């Protein structure tokens, strides 16, 4: 059993306001006075990002029971369940719809018939809510491959659907490492403005210099991570040097055959993409050489690498915590994009 409590750890100093200039920007409260809903909410990454900018959440929805529990512990409310059974008319009016919806195959996406093509997928549930509530902004996130899924037809259907519903459509694949986060995590971010707002363009946030690396998110208390170390005779190291910091993962060695979840990296680089699934001794986080021994990351370290503050309550079930952060959005990137959304709403 992995101990998740770090209340007595000096690592509690790691909080939002100490993450650098990006957090100073987040304090602009550029979304003050706006409301939003949190669909496919997971454990609340979108909510933290938008609330940090002054927006108010008026509705949340998440079907996974364990994620619901974590969400409830942190926000004091249990999200609605199965979104396919929710009557869109009963959802509160809102200014911004947030959705990190799962990527599902669009069975007839090749015909590119917009809204009609999206029926039967979870994106349809986003679309029907948009059609009913007509928010000012729709802000969506998905895996990088969503941009090329089904030879680009899936993304084309989403774009056609949003335009048919009366919205502009902007999309960009961004890597979290370009926004101060020491993790390689590429995701597509889609931003749509209601046409009557007359917003003709949207600039995604510019990249910033990376100043943090894996070593900056590690816990100080060795008692909390002692069960995460892996000492095996089939551990092999290369001659790779890690005497300089890098904005890429620095691979130092392997365990066993070196498959996914069996690779060892330097804490002077960035983390590999956190995953909700996968095997190997370092499953879901990758392995890192810490104090001369390889180990996987602690759930709290995963939380930090996704932008969650240390005040965030992590699931007490380690397997669920890893899954939840592996499925999560990166809060920092959402904040940067949401700041730009706020500027557009203000200036038109």
Secondary structure, DSSP 8 states (H G I E B T S, - for coil): ------TT-GGGG--GGGS-HHHHHHTT-TTTT-EEEEET-TTTHHHHHHHTTT-EEEEEB---HHHHHHHHHHHSS--B--GGGS-GGGS---SEEEE-------TTGGG--GGGGGTTSHHHHHHHHHHHH--SEEEEEEEGGGGTGGGGHHHHHHHHHHHHTTB--EEEEEEGGGGT-SB--EEEEEEEEBGGG----------------GGGG--S-GGGTGGGB---TTEEE-S---SS--SS--EEEEETT--TT-EEEETTS-B----SS--STTTTT-EEEETTEEEE--HHHHHHHTT--TTS---SSHHHHHHHHHH---HHHHHHHHHHHHHHHHH-
